[in-house]
Amino acid sequence: MSIAYHKNYTQFIQYTVRMDEKVLEEIKKIAKKEDISINSCINQSLQYAIDEYNNKEKNTNN
């Protein structure tokens, strides 16, 4: 499965996190290429990671 980035509009909560510099640079590149905000790119990437994690958990419990 791969991620298809898209522009989305949702309600956000401000929360401070620390991020590896190399990860942030890659996120910036993706956001620019996909013409989306860095916040949107991070949110979609995290949602993809969560979905994959949950799918893996569900498949190992069956």
mmJSON file of the N, C-alpha and C atoms, coordinates in Angstrom:
{"data_MODEL":{"atom_site":{
"group_PDB":["ATOM","ATOM","ATOM","ATOM","ATOM","ATOM","ATOM","ATOM","ATOM","ATOM","ATOM","ATOM","ATOM","ATOM","ATOM","ATOM","ATOM","ATOM","ATOM","ATOM","ATOM","ATOM","ATOM","ATOM","ATOM","ATOM","ATOM","ATOM","ATOM","ATOM","ATOM","ATOM","ATOM","ATOM","ATOM","ATOM","ATOM","ATOM","ATOM","ATOM","ATOM","ATOM","ATOM","ATOM","ATOM","ATOM","ATOM","ATOM","ATOM","ATOM","ATOM","ATOM","ATOM","ATOM","ATOM","ATOM","ATOM","ATOM","ATOM","ATOM","ATOM","ATOM","ATOM","ATOM","ATOM","ATOM","ATOM","ATOM","ATOM","ATOM","ATOM","ATOM","ATOM","ATOM","ATOM","ATOM","ATOM","ATOM","ATOM","ATOM","ATOM","ATOM","ATOM","ATOM","ATOM","ATOM","ATOM","ATOM","ATOM","ATOM","ATOM","ATOM","ATOM","ATOM","ATOM","ATOM","ATOM","ATOM","ATOM","ATOM","ATOM","ATOM","ATOM","ATOM","ATOM","ATOM","ATOM","ATOM","ATOM","ATOM","ATOM","ATOM","ATOM","ATOM","ATOM","ATOM","ATOM","ATOM","ATOM","ATOM","ATOM","ATOM","ATOM","ATOM","ATOM","ATOM","ATOM","ATOM","ATOM","ATOM","ATOM","ATOM","ATOM","ATOM","ATOM","ATOM","ATOM","ATOM","ATOM","ATOM","ATOM","ATOM","ATOM","ATOM","ATOM","ATOM","ATOM","ATOM","ATOM","ATOM","ATOM","ATOM","ATOM","ATOM","ATOM","ATOM","ATOM","ATOM","ATOM","ATOM","ATOM","ATOM","ATOM","ATOM","ATOM","ATOM","ATOM","ATOM","ATOM","ATOM","ATOM","ATOM","ATOM","ATOM","ATOM","ATOM","ATOM","ATOM","ATOM","ATOM","ATOM","ATOM","ATOM","ATOM","ATOM","ATOM"],
"id":[1,2,3,4,5,6,7,8,9,10,11,12,13,14,15,16,17,18,19,20,21,22,23,24,25,26,27,28,29,30,31,32,33,34,35,36,37,38,39,40,41,42,43,44,45,46,47,48,49,50,51,52,53,54,55,56,57,58,59,60,61,62,63,64,65,66,67,68,69,70,71,72,73,74,75,76,77,78,79,80,81,82,83,84,85,86,87,88,89,90,91,92,93,94,95,96,97,98,99,100,101,102,103,104,105,106,107,108,109,110,111,112,113,114,115,116,117,118,119,120,121,122,123,124,125,126,127,128,129,130,131,132,133,134,135,136,137,138,139,140,141,142,143,144,145,146,147,148,149,150,151,152,153,154,155,156,157,158,159,160,161,162,163,164,165,166,167,168,169,170,171,172,173,174,175,176,177,178,179,180,181,182,183,184,185,186],
"type_symbol":["N","C","C","N","C","C","N","C","C","N","C","C","N","C","C","N","C","C","N","C","C","N","C","C","N","C","C","N","C","C","N","C","C","N","C","C","N","C","C","N","C","C","N","C","C","N","C","C","N","C","C","N","C","C","N","C","C","N","C","C","N","C","C","N","C","C","N","C","C","N","C","C","N","C","C","N","C","C","N","C","C","N","C","C","N","C","C","N","C","C","N","C","C","N","C","C","N","C","C","N","C","C","N","C","C","N","C","C","N","C","C","N","C","C","N","C","C","N","C","C","N","C","C","N","C","C","N","C","C","N","C","C","N","C","C","N","C","C","N","C","C","N","C","C","N","C","C","N","C","C","N","C","C","N","C","C","N","C","C","N","C","C","N","C","C","N","C","C","N","C","C","N","C","C","N","C","C","N","C","C","N","C","C","N","C","C"],
"label_atom_id":["N","CA","C","N","CA","C","N","CA","C","N","CA","C","N","CA","C","N","CA","C","N","CA","C","N","CA","C","N","CA","C","N","CA","C","N","CA","C","N","CA","C","N","CA","C","N","CA","C","N","CA","C","N","CA","C","N","CA","C","N","CA","C","N","CA","C","N","CA","C","N","CA","C","N","CA","C","N","CA","C","N","CA","C","N","CA","C","N","CA","C","N","CA","C","N","CA","C","N","CA","C","N","CA","C","N","CA","C","N","CA","C","N","CA","C","N","CA","C","N","CA","C","N","CA","C","N","CA","C","N","CA","C","N","CA","C","N","CA","C","N","CA","C","N","CA","C","N","CA","C","N","CA","C","N","CA","C","N","CA","C","N","CA","C","N","CA","C","N","CA","C","N","CA","C","N","CA","C","N","CA","C","N","CA","C","N","CA","C","N","CA","C","N","CA","C","N","CA","C","N","CA","C","N","CA","C","N","CA","C","N","CA","C","N","CA","C"],
"label_alt_id":[null,null,null,null,null,null,null,null,null,null,null,null,null,null,null,null,null,null,null,null,null,null,null,null,null,null,null,null,null,null,null,null,null,null,null,null,null,null,null,null,null,null,null,null,null,null,null,null,null,null,null,null,null,null,null,null,null,null,null,null,null,null,null,null,null,null,null,null,null,null,null,null,null,null,null,null,null,null,null,null,null,null,null,null,null,null,null,null,null,null,null,null,null,null,null,null,null,null,null,null,null,null,null,null,null,null,null,null,null,null,null,null,null,null,null,null,null,null,null,null,null,null,null,null,null,null,null,null,null,null,null,null,null,null,null,null,null,null,null,null,null,null,null,null,null,null,null,null,null,null,null,null,null,null,null,null,null,null,null,null,null,null,null,null,null,null,null,null,null,null,null,null,null,null,null,null,null,null,null,null,null,null,null,null,null,null],
"label_comp_id":["MET","MET","MET","SER","SER","SER","ILE","ILE","ILE","ALA","ALA","ALA","TYR","TYR","TYR","HIS","HIS","HIS","LYS","LYS","LYS","ASN","ASN","ASN","TYR","TYR","TYR","THR","THR","THR","GLN","GLN","GLN","PHE","PHE","PHE","ILE","ILE","ILE","GLN","GLN","GLN","TYR","TYR","TYR","THR","THR","THR","VAL","VAL","VAL","ARG","ARG","ARG","MET","MET","MET","ASP","ASP","ASP","GLU","GLU","GLU","LYS","LYS","LYS","VAL","VAL","VAL","LEU","LEU","LEU","GLU","GLU","GLU","GLU","GLU","GLU","ILE","ILE","ILE","LYS","LYS","LYS","LYS","LYS","LYS","ILE","ILE","ILE","ALA","ALA","ALA","LYS","LYS","LYS","LYS","LYS","LYS","GLU","GLU","GLU","ASP","ASP","ASP","ILE","ILE","ILE","SER","SER","SER","ILE","ILE","ILE","ASN","ASN","ASN","SER","SER","SER","CYS","CYS","CYS","ILE","ILE","ILE","ASN","ASN","ASN","GLN","GLN","GLN","SER","SER","SER","LEU","LEU","LEU","GLN","GLN","GLN","TYR","TYR","TYR","ALA","ALA","ALA","ILE","ILE","ILE","ASP","ASP","ASP","GLU","GLU","GLU","TYR","TYR","TYR","ASN","ASN","ASN","ASN","ASN","ASN","LYS","LYS","LYS","GLU","GLU","GLU","LYS","LYS","LYS","ASN","ASN","ASN","THR","THR","THR","ASN","ASN","ASN","ASN","ASN","ASN"],
"label_asym_id":["A","A","A","A","A","A","A","A","A","A","A","A","A","A","A","A","A","A","A","A","A","A","A","A","A","A","A","A","A","A","A","A","A","A","A","A","A","A","A","A","A","A","A","A","A","A","A","A","A","A","A","A","A","A","A","A","A","A","A","A","A","A","A","A","A","A","A","A","A","A","A","A","A","A","A","A","A","A","A","A","A","A","A","A","A","A","A","A","A","A","A","A","A","A","A","A","A","A","A","A","A","A","A","A","A","A","A","A","A","A","A","A","A","A","A","A","A","A","A","A","A","A","A","A","A","A","A","A","A","A","A","A","A","A","A","A","A","A","A","A","A","A","A","A","A","A","A","A","A","A","A","A","A","A","A","A","A","A","A","A","A","A","A","A","A","A","A","A","A","A","A","A","A","A","A","A","A","A","A","A","A","A","A","A","A","A"],
"label_entity_id":["1","1","1","1","1","1","1","1","1","1","1","1","1","1","1","1","1","1","1","1","1","1","1","1","1","1","1","1","1","1","1","1","1","1","1","1","1","1","1","1","1","1","1","1","1","1","1","1","1","1","1","1","1","1","1","1","1","1","1","1","1","1","1","1","1","1","1","1","1","1","1","1","1","1","1","1","1","1","1","1","1","1","1","1","1","1","1","1","1","1","1","1","1","1","1","1","1","1","1","1","1","1","1","1","1","1","1","1","1","1","1","1","1","1","1","1","1","1","1","1","1","1","1","1","1","1","1","1","1","1","1","1","1","1","1","1","1","1","1","1","1","1","1","1","1","1","1","1","1","1","1","1","1","1","1","1","1","1","1","1","1","1","1","1","1","1","1","1","1","1","1","1","1","1","1","1","1","1","1","1","1","1","1","1","1","1"],
"label_seq_id":[1,1,1,2,2,2,3,3,3,4,4,4,5,5,5,6,6,6,7,7,7,8,8,8,9,9,9,10,10,10,11,11,11,12,12,12,13,13,13,14,14,14,15,15,15,16,16,16,17,17,17,18,18,18,19,19,19,20,20,20,21,21,21,22,22,22,23,23,23,24,24,24,25,25,25,26,26,26,27,27,27,28,28,28,29,29,29,30,30,30,31,31,31,32,32,32,33,33,33,34,34,34,35,35,35,36,36,36,37,37,37,38,38,38,39,39,39,40,40,40,41,41,41,42,42,42,43,43,43,44,44,44,45,45,45,46,46,46,47,47,47,48,48,48,49,49,49,50,50,50,51,51,51,52,52,52,53,53,53,54,54,54,55,55,55,56,56,56,57,57,57,58,58,58,59,59,59,60,60,60,61,61,61,62,62,62],
"pdbx_PDB_ins_code":[null,null,null,null,null,null,null,null,null,null,null,null,null,null,null,null,null,null,null,null,null,null,null,null,null,null,null,null,null,null,null,null,null,null,null,null,null,null,null,null,null,null,null,null,null,null,null,null,null,null,null,null,null,null,null,null,null,null,null,null,null,null,null,null,null,null,null,null,null,null,null,null,null,null,null,null,null,null,null,null,null,null,null,null,null,null,null,null,null,null,null,null,null,null,null,null,null,null,null,null,null,null,null,null,null,null,null,null,null,null,null,null,null,null,null,null,null,null,null,null,null,null,null,null,null,null,null,null,null,null,null,null,null,null,null,null,null,null,null,null,null,null,null,null,null,null,null,null,null,null,null,null,null,null,null,null,null,null,null,null,null,null,null,null,null,null,null,null,null,null,null,null,null,null,null,null,null,null,null,null,null,null,null,null,null,null],
"Cartn_x":[0.853,0.0,0.898,0.459,1.213,0.274,0.873,0.084,-0.169,-1.365,-1.728,-2.018,-1.066,-1.232,-2.305,-3.045,-4.093,-4.298,-4.882,-5.22,-6.423,-6.341,-7.474,-7.689,-8.876,-9.241,-9.876,-9.267,-9.757,-9.448,-9.925,-9.673,-8.35,-7.493,-6.183,-6.064,-5.205,-4.829,-3.331,-2.921,-1.511,-0.837,0.268,1.006,2.455,3.366,4.777,5.441,6.181,6.942,8.358,9.267,10.624,10.729,11.408,11.491,12.934,13.322,14.645,14.786,15.902,16.118,15.992,16.514,16.453,15.017,14.233,12.822,12.081,12.311,11.645,12.021,13.266,13.698,12.993,12.83,12.119,10.643,10.044,8.643,8.474,9.399,9.334,9.389,10.252,10.365,9.053,8.473,7.212,6.106,6.02,4.98,5.093,6.291,6.488,6.089,6.538,6.218,4.712,4.03,2.589,1.727,2.369,1.681,0.682,1.162,0.366,1.21,0.577,1.314,2.134,3.148,3.97,3.104,2.219,1.334,0.451,-0.089,-0.941,-0.135,1.057,1.922,2.257,2.581,2.893,1.663,0.504,-0.719,-1.067,-0.988,-1.314,-0.3,0.965,1.996,1.776,1.443,1.178,-0.072,-1.12,-2.33,-2.05,-1.232,-0.848,-0.095,0.844,1.602,0.683,-0.275,-1.231,-2.095,-2.596,-3.425,-2.649,-1.406,-0.579,-0.312,-0.041,0.196,-1.047,-2.201,-3.445,-3.778,-3.539,-3.762,-2.852,-1.607,-0.64,-1.081,-1.495,-1.959,-3.192,-4.114,-5.339,-5.022,-4.092,-3.732,-2.951,-2.183,-1.425,-2.293,-3.419,-4.32,-5.364,-5.434,-6.401,-5.798],
"Cartn_y":[-1.172,0.0,1.234,2.273,3.519,4.665,5.779,6.927,7.845,8.334,9.312,10.622,11.533,12.815,13.643,14.384,15.234,16.42,17.459,18.606,18.223,18.496,18.183,19.326,19.385,20.433,19.769,19.971,19.351,20.266,19.903,20.69,20.23,21.157,20.838,21.269,20.594,20.951,21.223,22.323,22.647,21.803,21.156,20.289,20.309,20.522,20.619,19.251,18.928,17.677,17.969,17.071,17.153,16.128,16.527,15.67,15.605,14.437,14.274,15.232,15.912,16.914,16.316,15.126,14.483,14.132,13.709,13.395,14.66,15.747,16.999,17.467,17.338,17.744,16.921,15.627,14.776,15.152,15.445,15.873,17.173,18.095,19.364,19.123,18.207,17.884,17.308,16.383,15.769,16.818,17.653,18.686,19.62,20.015,20.899,20.201,18.962,18.206,17.993,17.705,17.424,18.677,19.823,21.116,21.111,20.663,20.675,21.294,21.665,22.256,21.19,21.619,20.691,20.018,20.782,20.195,19.108,19.367,18.382,17.137,17.325,16.201,15.362,16.014,15.292,14.529,15.181,14.526,13.317,13.46,12.346,11.21,11.552,10.532,9.772,10.499,9.852,8.978,9.459,8.66,7.373,7.466,6.283,5.292,5.796,4.932,4.266,5.007,4.46,3.387,3.671,2.698,1.417,1.544,0.37,-0.419,0.278,-0.368,-1.149,-0.493,-1.146,-2.34,-2.233,-3.355,-4.529,-4.225,-5.273,-5.957,-5.145,-5.686,-6.584,-6.117,-6.865,-8.202,-8.184,-9.395,-10.392,-9.917,-10.837,-11.427,-10.779,-11.282,-12.25,-12.424,-13.35,-14.702],
"Cartn_z":[0.0,0.0,0.0,-0.686,-0.675,-0.316,0.013,0.441,-0.755,-0.862,-1.888,-1.171,-1.214,-0.523,-1.218,-0.447,-0.979,-0.045,-0.575,0.266,1.1,2.375,3.247,4.227,4.733,5.68,6.885,8.012,9.233,10.409,11.536,12.745,13.356,13.724,14.263,15.715,16.44,17.804,17.781,18.363,18.406,19.484,19.103,20.018,19.571,20.472,20.126,20.17,19.121,19.073,18.578,18.894,18.361,17.243,16.17,15.006,14.523,14.075,13.496,12.306,12.228,11.184,9.778,9.58,8.261,7.894,8.871,8.618,8.196,8.901,8.568,7.168,6.798,5.456,4.384,4.624,3.659,3.587,4.736,4.764,3.977,4.142,3.403,1.9,1.471,0.038,-0.495,0.265,-0.159,-0.22,0.812,0.856,-0.34,-0.67,-1.817,-3.114,-3.286,-4.5,-4.651,-3.546,-3.58,-3.475,-3.309,-3.183,-2.024,-0.876,0.354,1.46,2.544,3.656,4.372,5.066,5.848,6.908,7.562,8.567,7.966,6.802,6.143,5.787,5.306,4.949,6.178,7.272,8.514,9.004,9.012,9.475,8.623,7.304,6.427,6.572,6.743,6.932,8.239,9.286,10.573,10.509,9.828,9.698,8.924,7.894,7.119,8.013,8.809,9.717,10.742,11.27,12.24,11.588,10.384,9.676,9.399,8.947,8.672,9.957,11.035,12.325,12.769,12.677,13.087,12.203,10.912,10.004,10.333,10.641,10.994,12.302,13.276,14.557,14.352,13.531,13.27,12.587,11.641,10.915,11.763,12.737,13.574,14.687,14.985,16.019,15.476,14.174,13.568,13.333],
"occupancy":[1.0,1.0,1.0,1.0,1.0,1.0,1.0,1.0,1.0,1.0,1.0,1.0,1.0,1.0,1.0,1.0,1.0,1.0,1.0,1.0,1.0,1.0,1.0,1.0,1.0,1.0,1.0,1.0,1.0,1.0,1.0,1.0,1.0,1.0,1.0,1.0,1.0,1.0,1.0,1.0,1.0,1.0,1.0,1.0,1.0,1.0,1.0,1.0,1.0,1.0,1.0,1.0,1.0,1.0,1.0,1.0,1.0,1.0,1.0,1.0,1.0,1.0,1.0,1.0,1.0,1.0,1.0,1.0,1.0,1.0,1.0,1.0,1.0,1.0,1.0,1.0,1.0,1.0,1.0,1.0,1.0,1.0,1.0,1.0,1.0,1.0,1.0,1.0,1.0,1.0,1.0,1.0,1.0,1.0,1.0,1.0,1.0,1.0,1.0,1.0,1.0,1.0,1.0,1.0,1.0,1.0,1.0,1.0,1.0,1.0,1.0,1.0,1.0,1.0,1.0,1.0,1.0,1.0,1.0,1.0,1.0,1.0,1.0,1.0,1.0,1.0,1.0,1.0,1.0,1.0,1.0,1.0,1.0,1.0,1.0,1.0,1.0,1.0,1.0,1.0,1.0,1.0,1.0,1.0,1.0,1.0,1.0,1.0,1.0,1.0,1.0,1.0,1.0,1.0,1.0,1.0,1.0,1.0,1.0,1.0,1.0,1.0,1.0,1.0,1.0,1.0,1.0,1.0,1.0,1.0,1.0,1.0,1.0,1.0,1.0,1.0,1.0,1.0,1.0,1.0,1.0,1.0,1.0,1.0,1.0,1.0],
"B_iso_or_equiv":[0.0,0.0,0.0,0.0,0.0,0.0,0.0,0.0,0.0,0.0,0.0,0.0,0.0,0.0,0.0,0.0,0.0,0.0,0.0,0.0,0.0,0.0,0.0,0.0,0.0,0.0,0.0,0.0,0.0,0.0,0.0,0.0,0.0,0.0,0.0,0.0,0.0,0.0,0.0,0.0,0.0,0.0,0.0,0.0,0.0,0.0,0.0,0.0,0.0,0.0,0.0,0.0,0.0,0.0,0.0,0.0,0.0,0.0,0.0,0.0,0.0,0.0,0.0,0.0,0.0,0.0,0.0,0.0,0.0,0.0,0.0,0.0,0.0,0.0,0.0,0.0,0.0,0.0,0.0,0.0,0.0,0.0,0.0,0.0,0.0,0.0,0.0,0.0,0.0,0.0,0.0,0.0,0.0,0.0,0.0,0.0,0.0,0.0,0.0,0.0,0.0,0.0,0.0,0.0,0.0,0.0,0.0,0.0,0.0,0.0,0.0,0.0,0.0,0.0,0.0,0.0,0.0,0.0,0.0,0.0,0.0,0.0,0.0,0.0,0.0,0.0,0.0,0.0,0.0,0.0,0.0,0.0,0.0,0.0,0.0,0.0,0.0,0.0,0.0,0.0,0.0,0.0,0.0,0.0,0.0,0.0,0.0,0.0,0.0,0.0,0.0,0.0,0.0,0.0,0.0,0.0,0.0,0.0,0.0,0.0,0.0,0.0,0.0,0.0,0.0,0.0,0.0,0.0,0.0,0.0,0.0,0.0,0.0,0.0,0.0,0.0,0.0,0.0,0.0,0.0,0.0,0.0,0.0,0.0,0.0,0.0],
"pdbx_formal_charge":[null,null,null,null,null,null,null,null,null,null,null,null,null,null,null,null,null,null,null,null,null,null,null,null,null,null,null,null,null,null,null,null,null,null,null,null,null,null,null,null,null,null,null,null,null,null,null,null,null,null,null,null,null,null,null,null,null,null,null,null,null,null,null,null,null,null,null,null,null,null,null,null,null,null,null,null,null,null,null,null,null,null,null,null,null,null,null,null,null,null,null,null,null,null,null,null,null,null,null,null,null,null,null,null,null,null,null,null,null,null,null,null,null,null,null,null,null,null,null,null,null,null,null,null,null,null,null,null,null,null,null,null,null,null,null,null,null,null,null,null,null,null,null,null,null,null,null,null,null,null,null,null,null,null,null,null,null,null,null,null,null,null,null,null,null,null,null,null,null,null,null,null,null,null,null,null,null,null,null,null,null,null,null,null,null,null],
"auth_seq_id":[1,1,1,2,2,2,3,3,3,4,4,4,5,5,5,6,6,6,7,7,7,8,8,8,9,9,9,10,10,10,11,11,11,12,12,12,13,13,13,14,14,14,15,15,15,16,16,16,17,17,17,18,18,18,19,19,19,20,20,20,21,21,21,22,22,22,23,23,23,24,24,24,25,25,25,26,26,26,27,27,27,28,28,28,29,29,29,30,30,30,31,31,31,32,32,32,33,33,33,34,34,34,35,35,35,36,36,36,37,37,37,38,38,38,39,39,39,40,40,40,41,41,41,42,42,42,43,43,43,44,44,44,45,45,45,46,46,46,47,47,47,48,48,48,49,49,49,50,50,50,51,51,51,52,52,52,53,53,53,54,54,54,55,55,55,56,56,56,57,57,57,58,58,58,59,59,59,60,60,60,61,61,61,62,62,62],
"auth_comp_id":["MET","MET","MET","SER","SER","SER","ILE","ILE","ILE","ALA","ALA","ALA","TYR","TYR","TYR","HIS","HIS","HIS","LYS","LYS","LYS","ASN","ASN","ASN","TYR","TYR","TYR","THR","THR","THR","GLN","GLN","GLN","PHE","PHE","PHE","ILE","ILE","ILE","GLN","GLN","GLN","TYR","TYR","TYR","THR","THR","THR","VAL","VAL","VAL","ARG","ARG","ARG","MET","MET","MET","ASP","ASP","ASP","GLU","GLU","GLU","LYS","LYS","LYS","VAL","VAL","VAL","LEU","LEU","LEU","GLU","GLU","GLU","GLU","GLU","GLU","ILE","ILE","ILE","LYS","LYS","LYS","LYS","LYS","LYS","ILE","ILE","ILE","ALA","ALA","ALA","LYS","LYS","LYS","LYS","LYS","LYS","GLU","GLU","GLU","ASP","ASP","ASP","ILE","ILE","ILE","SER","SER","SER","ILE","ILE","ILE","ASN","ASN","ASN","SER","SER","SER","CYS","CYS","CYS","ILE","ILE","ILE","ASN","ASN","ASN","GLN","GLN","GLN","SER","SER","SER","LEU","LEU","LEU","GLN","GLN","GLN","TYR","TYR","TYR","ALA","ALA","ALA","ILE","ILE","ILE","ASP","ASP","ASP","GLU","GLU","GLU","TYR","TYR","TYR","ASN","ASN","ASN","ASN","ASN","ASN","LYS","LYS","LYS","GLU","GLU","GLU","LYS","LYS","LYS","ASN","ASN","ASN","THR","THR","THR","ASN","ASN","ASN","ASN","ASN","ASN"],
"auth_asym_id":["A","A","A","A","A","A","A","A","A","A","A","A","A","A","A","A","A","A","A","A","A","A","A","A","A","A","A","A","A","A","A","A","A","A","A","A","A","A","A","A","A","A","A","A","A","A","A","A","A","A","A","A","A","A","A","A","A","A","A","A","A","A","A","A","A","A","A","A","A","A","A","A","A","A","A","A","A","A","A","A","A","A","A","A","A","A","A","A","A","A","A","A","A","A","A","A","A","A","A","A","A","A","A","A","A","A","A","A","A","A","A","A","A","A","A","A","A","A","A","A","A","A","A","A","A","A","A","A","A","A","A","A","A","A","A","A","A","A","A","A","A","A","A","A","A","A","A","A","A","A","A","A","A","A","A","A","A","A","A","A","A","A","A","A","A","A","A","A","A","A","A","A","A","A","A","A","A","A","A","A","A","A","A","A","A","A"],
"auth_atom_id":["N","CA","C","N","CA","C","N","CA","C","N","CA","C","N","CA","C","N","CA","C","N","CA","C","N","CA","C","N","CA","C","N","CA","C","N","CA","C","N","CA","C","N","CA","C","N","CA","C","N","CA","C","N","CA","C","N","CA","C","N","CA","C","N","CA","C","N","CA","C","N","CA","C","N","CA","C","N","CA","C","N","CA","C","N","CA","C","N","CA","C","N","CA","C","N","CA","C","N","CA","C","N","CA","C","N","CA","C","N","CA","C","N","CA","C","N","CA","C","N","CA","C","N","CA","C","N","CA","C","N","CA","C","N","CA","C","N","CA","C","N","CA","C","N","CA","C","N","CA","C","N","CA","C","N","CA","C","N","CA","C","N","CA","C","N","CA","C","N","CA","C","N","CA","C","N","CA","C","N","CA","C","N","CA","C","N","CA","C","N","CA","C","N","CA","C","N","CA","C","N","CA","C","N","CA","C","N","CA","C","N","CA","C","N","CA","C"],
"pdbx_PDB_model_num":[1,1,1,1,1,1,1,1,1,1,1,1,1,1,1,1,1,1,1,1,1,1,1,1,1,1,1,1,1,1,1,1,1,1,1,1,1,1,1,1,1,1,1,1,1,1,1,1,1,1,1,1,1,1,1,1,1,1,1,1,1,1,1,1,1,1,1,1,1,1,1,1,1,1,1,1,1,1,1,1,1,1,1,1,1,1,1,1,1,1,1,1,1,1,1,1,1,1,1,1,1,1,1,1,1,1,1,1,1,1,1,1,1,1,1,1,1,1,1,1,1,1,1,1,1,1,1,1,1,1,1,1,1,1,1,1,1,1,1,1,1,1,1,1,1,1,1,1,1,1,1,1,1,1,1,1,1,1,1,1,1,1,1,1,1,1,1,1,1,1,1,1,1,1,1,1,1,1,1,1,1,1,1,1,1,1]
}}}
